[in-house]
Structure formats: C-alpha cells, structure tokens
C-alpha cells in the first residue's frame, strides 16, 4: 500500500486507534496487502449475509451500519468516520455480515483481506491481544445502547445518546459545557433511538426548554451536569 503525504504505510495505520497500539512492524505487515477503495454517497458497501472477508479502515467520509426489516424499517447500529474500523468481527470468525453498511457521504477506506490478517496474526499474536481490548470496549458500548433502548424512556434515551456522542467527540475530556456537532440528521437520530421523528423532536424541545441544551447554528451547547442528572430518571 502506498501512503499519502509521504507517510510510511505503518505510520498511516497508526492514525487508527484500533491499530495504533500495535508495534510498527505489525502495522507494516498488515499494510502490505491493504488497498484503497472509494464509494459515492448511497453506495452499499456490503449487505447482511455477504461474506465477511475483509475489514475497512475509514480514511474519509461517513459510513452507516444498519439493519433493515422486510417492511423497510431501519435501525441504525453505528456510524463510522475517519479513523474508525468496521467489519473487524468478520475477520475473526469468518461468518457472514450481520448488518449492512452504506456510505452516507462520499467515502474512502483501506481494505484489509481476512486471509492476510490471519496470515499476519499467526506470526504476530499481539494482533489478537489488541483486538481483544477493542472488543471489550465495543461490548461496553453495545451494552450501553441496549440498556438505553430497553430500560429508559425516550427523553432519557436522547440524553444518554447526547452524552455518549460528547464522550466520543471529546475522547473523554468533558468540561462543564461542550459544543456538540451531531453527524446524524433527524431521521437517522430517530432510527438510533427507536422512536418516530415527531416524538424525538418533542423530546429535544423538552431538553431545550429545560436549558440543558441550547442551539448554536448547527451545533448544540450541552450542560453536562444537567444532562447527567436527566440520564437516570427516578
């Protein structure tokens, strides 16, 4: 793989949090067989049931992973942007894709074939250790999402979604007030929260009325203490 901007291929992969903890020689070995792919907005990268034969390291754009019912209802599982990696579960177990991935905007990513990953991992078992830590974080995030949908009313789900988005945006550094730039539109937010768009709008208006969020152009100014107080309703 030829890296842009004069970077070595190993240095390029260091920009991805999942791979940054690997030794440089392991990143270089993975990069040997990676190649770049580009997708225009609306392109389906893979569908549920497709072979899980590669992972994608997103280098630009926004990619959404979702489930679609036979009736056409969509549930958004997660959105991936620059620095994120998707399809990593399939390169471990080799099972078919469990969801579909769609390019929300024009996007690009580095493709790592499963066969090459396994070849490198046999020589460098540290890959499995790094992935194990990553899957632990992923499981915690998934538990948070399931808990929010199953146990909380819509306002609390919206609050918890905002808090989760703030943490993802800030990397854990959360001052008293933060400016949040949501990368989802109202329709997608409704799919995330498992509610209709009018009901999500009502919940957002309630938060605005309470003063825990304020609009600033396309951003939200969030009062973290106020949101946290609402995230666990009695």
ABEGO torsion letter per residue (X at the ends): XBBBGGBBAAAAAAABAAAAABBAAAAAAAAAABBBBBBBBGBBABBBGBBBABBBBBABEBBBBBBBBAAGBBBBABBBBBGBBBGAAAAAAGBBBABBBBBABBBBBBBBBAAAAAAAAAABAAAAAAAAAAAAAAAAAAAAAAAAAAABBAAAAAAAAAAAAAAAAAGGBBBABBBBBBABBAAAAAAAAGBBAAAAAAAAAAAAAAGABBBBEABBBBBAAAAAAAABBX
